[in-house]
């Protein structure tokens, strides 16, 4: 099965937008034992699109096209596909009525531009869009099956799962098991040293891939079986266990949870509470914590104390402490954590203060110097960190480190 994915949209050829749909589609296709031969992006030029589609249908068995099905002038996927395949676009009154009804439920009149979404390629099957106005299409041209999907992920993913995935699964070559081990507190070279000798032979059913980003590393373990309905992947389980044994408590998740979800789950189970105080991260830590549904059960309060006066006024950090050690210091970080815990009456509190850059550094305190602190009923701990990368990377790594400090504290007997 030779497969290609085409993302349509001039915006995807700029730095402002990233194609994430192809990652989702690739993962689902991999689940069936299929690899994607090529991913392409083409702008909103109808001639360029038609030329690509014309060439692709001659070389692939499955072509997934995403985007360009909207109501605006630059949405040209239907028209380009019709030109490439020599097919007519046929008006469907039932589709127009369905789009009009959706707008009625929204309390809006149907704009004239949306009428173009009621035109479909002659001979194509219409795929219902329950989350938007652009219907998907499926058709066959010679050896090639072509599927047109809307661009917004909240529309594409449900449509693919309901209307496309079941039929592809019938043709799939088997099933793929997947396990993701998420790691923090180690560099990529350190991880590589610990897992040396565990890489499976290339070309076999078992695969191990290492993905690295600032503040975290992921180990992706997959195993392919030619049995479609298999639910047990012995090689995957054995390799995952051995990886965990070697990496120990640096592994914070094997169920695709983010670090804030892991910490939140434990706090909720123990009925314990958390507060935080931030300087250089400017609310990013509280944002990650409260991004978890149900976090109000354990998160009490967050303080963004960006300047020195705010640290003293809101958290009770003594001005003399700041003058003596500086706002970016272990002493101030610990005082921020203690102050946040006291003000919020929380079981735990986290604090972050540092220099995210690109300005504000001194020879003694370079860009990337961050102090993270954790306070609890019987004590506190502070860590000095040097993070590398751009400002946003330093900020994320700072929150990752703070959350991991709490995770490791919670792993101790009694959570203290």
C-alpha positions in Angstrom: 0.0 0.0 0.0 1.7 3.2 -1.1 0.2 6.3 0.7 0.8 10.0 0.4 -0.7 12.9 2.4 -1.3 16.3 0.9 -1.9 19.4 3.1 -3.4 22.3 1.2 -3.0 25.9 2.2 -0.7 28.8 1.5 -0.6 29.6 5.2 1.2 26.2 5.9 4.1 27.5 3.8 4.7 30.4 6.2 6.3 30.3 9.7 2.9 31.2 11.3 1.2 27.8 10.8 2.3 24.2 11.2 0.6 21.1 9.7 -0.3 18.9 12.6 -3.0 16.9 10.8 -0.5 14.8 9.0 1.1 13.6 12.3 -2.3 12.4 13.4 -3.1 10.6 10.1 0.4 9.0 10.0 -0.1 7.6 13.5 -3.4 6.1 12.6 -2.1 4.6 9.3 0.9 3.2 11.2 -1.6 1.5 13.4 -2.6 -0.6 10.4 0.9 -1.5 9.5 1.1 1.1 6.7 3.9 3.6 6.2 3.4 7.0 4.5 5.7 7.4 1.5 5.4 11.2 1.2 3.9 14.2 2.9 3.5 17.4 0.8 2.2 20.9 1.2 0.8 22.8 -1.7 -0.5 26.4 -1.6 -3.8 27.7 -2.7 -3.0 27.8 -6.4 -5.5 25.7 -8.3 -3.1 24.9 -11.1 -0.4 23.7 -8.7 -2.9 21.6 -6.8 -4.3 20.0 -10.0 -0.8 19.2 -11.2 0.1 17.5 -7.9 -3.1 15.5 -7.7 -2.7 14.4 -11.3 0.8 13.1 -10.7 -0.1 11.5 -7.3 -3.0 9.4 -8.4 -0.8 7.7 -10.9 1.8 6.6 -8.3 -0.1 5.9 -5.1 -2.9 3.6 -3.8 -4.2 6.1 -1.2 -4.1 9.9 -1.3 -5.3 11.8 1.7 -5.9 15.5 1.0 -6.5 17.9 3.9 -7.8 21.5 3.7 -9.1 23.8 1.0 -12.8 22.7 1.4 -14.0 25.9 3.0 -16.3 28.7 1.6 -13.7 31.3 0.7 -12.2 32.2 -2.6 -8.9 30.7 -1.8 -10.4 27.3 -0.9 -9.8 25.5 -4.2 -9.3 21.8 -3.5 -12.6 20.6 -4.9 -12.0 22.6 -8.1 -8.4 21.5 -8.5 -9.4 17.9 -8.0 -12.1 18.1 -10.6 -9.7 19.6 -13.1 -7.0 17.0 -12.4 -9.4 14.1 -12.7 -11.6 15.5 -15.5 -14.7 15.3 -13.4 -17.6 17.7 -13.0 -18.7 19.4 -9.8 -22.3 18.5 -9.1 -24.6 20.6 -6.9 -26.4 18.8 -4.1 -29.5 20.5 -2.8 -29.5 18.2 0.3 -26.0 19.4 1.3 -27.0 23.0 0.9 -30.1 22.5 3.1 -27.9 20.8 5.7 -25.4 23.7 5.7 -28.3 26.2 5.9 -29.8 24.3 8.8 -26.5 24.4 10.7 -26.3 28.2 10.3 -29.9 28.4 11.5 -29.0 26.6 14.7 -26.2 29.0 15.2 -28.7 31.9 14.9 -27.1 33.2 11.7 -28.1 33.6 8.1 -26.2 31.5 5.5 -23.6 33.6 3.7 -23.7 33.2 -0.1 -20.1 32.0 -0.1 -21.0 28.8 1.7 -23.1 27.6 -1.3 -19.8 26.3 -2.9 -19.6 23.7 -0.2 -22.7 22.0 -1.6 -20.8 21.1 -4.8 -19.2 17.6 -4.9 -17.1 15.7 -7.4 -19.1 13.6 -9.7 -19.2 10.0 -8.5 -17.7 10.8 -5.0 -19.1 9.6 -1.7 -20.0 12.4 0.7 -18.5 12.1 4.2 -20.7 13.8 6.8 -19.1 16.7 8.8 -20.7 16.8 12.2 -18.5 19.6 13.4 -18.4 22.0 10.5 -19.9 23.0 7.2 -17.4 21.4 4.8 -18.4 17.8 3.8 -15.6 15.4 3.1 -15.4 13.3 -0.1 -14.1 9.9 -1.1 -13.7 8.6 -4.6 -11.6 6.3 -6.7 -9.5 7.1 -9.8 -7.9 4.0 -11.3 -5.8 2.3 -8.6 -5.9 5.3 -6.3 -8.4 6.0 -3.6 -8.7 9.7 -2.8 -10.1 11.1 0.4 -10.7 14.8 0.8 -10.9 16.0 4.4 -11.5 19.4 6.0 -8.5 21.2 7.4 -9.5 22.1 11.0 -8.4 19.3 13.3 -11.6 19.4 15.3 -13.4 18.5 12.0 -10.8 16.3 10.4 -10.2 13.8 13.2 -13.9 12.9 14.0 -14.6 12.6 10.3 -11.6 10.3 9.7 -12.4 8.1 12.7 -16.1 7.7 11.8 -16.2 7.7 8.0 -12.7 6.7 6.9 -10.9 4.6 9.5 -13.4 1.6 9.6 -13.0 1.0 5.9 -9.3 1.3 5.9 -9.1 -1.1 8.9 -10.8 -3.7 6.8 -7.9 -3.5 4.3 -5.1 -3.1 6.9 -2.3 -5.5 7.0 -2.4 -6.0 10.8 -2.3 -4.1 14.0 0.3 -2.0 15.8 0.9 -1.7 19.5 2.4 1.5 20.9 3.9 2.6 24.1 5.4 6.1 24.9 7.8 6.5 27.8 8.1 10.2 28.8 11.3 11.2 30.5 12.5 14.4 32.2 15.6 15.3 34.3 18.1 13.7 31.8 19.8 14.7 28.6 19.5 12.7 25.4 23.0 11.4 25.6 22.4 10.2 29.2 19.3 8.4 28.1 21.2 6.9 25.1 23.9 5.6 27.4 21.4 3.9 29.7 19.4 2.2 27.0 22.4 1.0 25.0 21.9 -2.5 23.6 18.1 -2.4 23.8 17.5 -1.2 20.2 15.7 -4.0 18.3 17.1 -5.2 15.0 16.1 -2.9 12.1 13.4 -4.2 9.8 11.7 -6.3 12.5 8.3 -5.9 14.0 9.6 -4.1 17.1 10.9 -0.5 16.8 12.3 2.0 19.3 12.5 5.7 18.5 14.0 8.5 20.6 12.4 11.9 20.3 14.1 14.8 22.2 12.9 18.3 23.0 13.9 20.9 25.7 12.8 19.6 29.1 11.6 16.2 28.0 12.5 13.1 26.0 10.2 10.5 24.6 10.9 6.8 23.8 8.4 5.4 21.3 8.1 1.7 21.3 6.0 0.0 18.6 5.3 -3.6 17.6 3.5 -4.7 14.5 1.5 -7.9 14.3 -0.1 -9.3 11.2 -3.1 -10.4 13.3 -5.6 -7.5 13.0 -7.4 -8.1 16.3 -4.4 -8.8 18.5 -4.4 -7.1 21.8 -1.2 -8.4 23.3 2.2 -7.4 22.0 4.8 -9.4 24.0 7.9 -7.8 22.5 6.6 -4.3 23.2 5.8 -5.1 26.8 9.1 -6.8 27.5 11.1 -3.9 25.9 9.1 -1.2 27.7 9.7 -3.0 31.1 13.4 -3.1 30.5 13.6 0.5 29.5 11.7 1.5 32.7 14.1 -0.6 34.8 17.1 1.2 33.3 15.7 4.7 33.4 14.0 4.4 36.8 12.1 7.4 38.2 13.2 9.6 35.3 10.2 8.0 33.5 7.2 10.1 34.5 4.6 8.5 32.2 4.0 5.4 30.2 0.3 6.3 29.4 1.0 9.5 27.3 0.2 11.8 30.3 1.9 15.2 30.6 3.8 16.0 33.7 1.1 18.3 35.0 -1.5 15.5 34.6 0.7 13.0 36.5 1.2 15.4 39.4 -2.5 16.4 39.4 -3.7 12.8 39.5 -1.6 12.1 42.6 -2.7 15.3 44.4 -6.3 14.5 43.7 -6.0 10.9 44.9 -4.3 12.2 48.2 -6.7 15.1 48.5 -3.7 17.5 48.8 -3.5 21.0 47.4 -1.0 23.1 45.5 -0.1 26.7 44.9 2.6 28.4 42.9 4.6 31.6 42.6 6.2 32.7 39.4 8.5 35.3 38.1 10.3 34.6 34.8 7.6 32.1 33.7 4.9 34.7 34.0 2.0 32.4 34.7 3.0 29.5 32.4 3.3 27.1 35.4 -0.2 27.9 36.6 -1.5 27.7 33.1 -0.1 24.2 32.7 -1.5 23.1 36.0 -5.0 24.5 35.3 -5.0 23.2 31.8 -5.8 19.8 33.3 -9.6 19.2 33.6 -10.6 19.0 37.2 -7.6 20.8 38.5 -9.8 23.0 40.8 -9.9 19.9 43.1 -6.2 20.5 44.1 -5.0 23.8 42.7 -5.7 26.7 45.0 -3.9 29.8 43.8 -1.1 31.2 41.6 0.9 34.3 42.1 2.7 36.1 39.2 5.2 38.4 41.0 7.2 39.7 38.2 9.0 42.6 39.9 10.7 42.8 43.3 8.0 44.9 44.9 5.4 42.3 44.0 7.4 39.5 45.5 7.5 41.4 48.8 3.9 42.7 48.7 2.1 39.5 47.6 4.4 36.8 49.0 6.1 38.4 52.0 9.6 38.0 50.6 11.8 40.3 52.7 13.2 43.3 50.7 16.5 42.8 52.4 16.7 39.2 51.1 16.2 40.5 47.6 18.8 43.2 48.0 21.3 40.8 49.5 21.0 37.8 47.2 19.1 39.2 44.2 15.7 38.3 42.8 17.3 35.4 40.9 18.6 33.3 43.8 18.0 30.2 45.8 17.1 32.2 48.9 14.4 34.2 47.1 13.0 31.2 45.3 12.5 29.4 48.6 11.0 32.5 50.2 8.5 32.8 47.2 7.5 29.1 47.6 7.0 29.5 51.4 5.1 32.7 51.0 2.8 31.2 48.3 2.1 28.1 50.5 1.3 30.3 53.5 -0.9 32.7 51.5 -2.9 29.9 49.8 -3.0 27.5 52.8 -1.8 24.8 50.5 -0.1 21.5 51.2 2.6 22.2 48.6 3.8 25.2 46.6 6.2 25.7 43.7 8.2 28.8 42.8 10.2 29.8 39.8 12.6 32.8 39.4 15.2 33.2 36.8 16.5 34.9 33.6 14.7 33.7 30.5 16.5 36.1 28.2 17.5 37.4 25.9 18.2 40.4 28.2 18.9 40.8 31.9 22.0 38.6 32.2 25.2 39.4 34.1 28.5 37.4 34.1 27.5 35.9 37.4 23.9 35.2 36.4 23.7 34.2 32.7 20.6 33.8 30.5 19.0 30.4 31.4 19.8 30.6 35.1 16.7 29.6 36.9 16.0 28.6 40.6 13.0 26.3 41.2 11.7 25.7 44.7 9.2 23.4 46.4 7.8 24.0 49.9 5.7 21.7 52.0 4.6 21.5 55.7 8.0 20.3 57.1 10.5 21.9 54.8 11.6 23.1 51.4 14.1 22.4 48.7 15.6 24.6 46.0 17.5 23.7 42.8 19.8 25.8 40.7 19.3 25.1 36.9 20.9 26.3 33.7 18.6 25.9 30.8 19.6 26.4 27.1 17.5 27.6 24.2 15.3 30.5 23.3 13.2 32.4 25.8 10.1 30.2 25.4 12.3 27.1 25.8 13.8 28.3 29.0 10.4 29.1 30.4 9.0 25.7 29.5 12.0 23.9 31.0 11.6 25.9 34.2 8.0 24.8 34.6 9.0 21.2 33.7 11.7 21.2 36.4 9.3 22.6 39.1 6.6 20.0 38.3 9.2 17.3 38.4 10.4 18.4 41.8 6.9 18.0 43.1 6.4 14.6 41.3 9.6 13.2 42.9 8.5 14.5 46.4 5.1 12.8 45.9 6.8 9.5 45.0 8.4 9.3 48.4 6.6 7.3 51.1 3.9 9.5 52.5 4.6 12.2 49.9 7.0 14.1 52.2 
